[in-house]
Structure formats: C-alpha cells, structure tokens
Amino acid sequence: MKNFLIRLVVNALGLWAAAALIDGIRLADDSADTSTRVKTVLLTALIFGIINAILKPIAIFLSFPLIIVTLGLFIIIVNALMLQLTSWSADQFNLAFHVDHFFWDAVLGACVIAVVGMLANFVLPEKHEV
C-alpha cells in the first residue's frame, strides 16, 4: 500500500510538473480552492497510473519491432499516447486535465514525467525484502 501511495504521489508530481512547464498541458487550472486542485491532481495521477499499468504493457508489446528499430526511442511515443489517453479519460470523469496536441505537447509532457520519475527513483530508496 505504501508503494502504491508513493507511485501515486510521484505520478502527481510528474503531471503537475508537465502542466507547469508545457503550455499545451492544463491541470486543475479552473479550480479556485487548493483542496479541489489537489483532488484533481491525485485523481488524474490515479487514472494515469491505471492506464500505465493496464494499457502500456500491451502497447509496448505491439510496438516492439518499432522500439527495436528506433533503439528504444519509440517508447517516448508510447508514453505520449498514455498521456493522451489520460487526457481523454480525465475528460470522461470531468477532471480538469487536458493535453492540447499529441506530438509536441504530449511527447514533451511524457519526457517531463519520465524525468520526474527518474529523479524520484534516484532520491527514494527502493525497499528490497528478503
């Protein structure tokens, strides 16, 4: 449970950083109070985590030849697709998260989220149980 909450917070930080750094990504902009913004960010991070857990392995499996040919760079496009699906799903739940354009906004947002995730993995020690 603790690992799940840490991943949720890391995803939330990544989405928030992407929205702060990229003009085409909006996250909880229309919310007036802080609690509504936090709730929107956490729910969007939860949706993002569920999509990554279920659909990302399928997308990586189906695009494996492209990943091999591009020496792994196509994974950025897969991550951008997951971010775009999160935008669509958040819209279905009336959450204030939107990615304007796939290519530049979603791809750059996926890169920002990946960097935040790498930094979090570097800073947070991974607990190994014996």
Order of alpha helices (4+ residues) and beta strands (2+ residues): alpha-beta-alpha-alpha-alpha-beta-alpha
